[in-house]
Amino acid sequence: MKFKLIVGFSYLGSVVLIGAALFSTPYMLQSLHGETVESPVEMIASYLMFAFFCGLPWLLIYKLPENKNICKIFFSVTSVLLAALFYKPIANGQDFSIGLNIIFYAISIAILFPISKAIK
């Protein structure tokens, strides 16, 4: 049970880190203050939908049997470390590089899943 909690908290930690980086960019700050065409609710809802769909690897790791606990720990720790690694490039990026780094993070998580699952 505690390994499933670790997976859940790693998902939350990753979502918070990437979200904090994204919402600290100048355009997103303007959006949160209502200074753009998009409303703050639209921006937050869009991010949460993105986080929901990108959470599939965490769900699959969460559902692994109890004998794969090392896989759960490896995936959880590595996913949070990757989120921390991508924080600065997203937070300090320019228009195109912000989205590109978020896509690279999502791809790296998608690659991390089968690697984690293969650990014995």
Buried (B, 14 or more C-beta within 10 A) or exposed (E): EEBBEBBEEBBBBBBEBBBEBBBEBEBBEEBBEEEBEBEBEEBBEEBEEBBEEBBEBBEBBBEBEEEBBEBBBBBBEBBBEBBBEBBEBBBEBEEEEBEBBBEBBBEBBEEBBEEBBEEE
